[in-house]
Amino acid sequence: MNESGDIIVNKIIELLKKAGRPLTTKQIENEINKLGLKCPDTPARYLNQLRLKGVIKGELSLREKSWIWFI
């Protein structure tokens, strides 16, 4: 992962901790964009990588009709 990727990963983790509740992929993407961070890959890719490493958890929410992410 490059420096930009590391910053985005750290921001994703920070967002999920601060939220204190599950966030959808779209909510996380919106927050990353608000911060003006340029994402070489979509945040969804980072989210899945973090999930596979066991850093965060994610599951498909039928209610939200989207993946939700949490710590």
Sequence and secondary structure as in RCSB ss.txt:
>XXXX:A:sequence
MNESGDIIVNKIIELLKKAGRPLTTKQIENEINKLGLKCPDTPARYLNQLRLKGVIKGELSLREKSWIWFI
>XXXX:A:secstr
  HHHHHHHHHHHHHHHHH S EEHHHHHHHHHHTT   SS HHHHHHHHHHTTSSEEEEETTTTEEEEE 
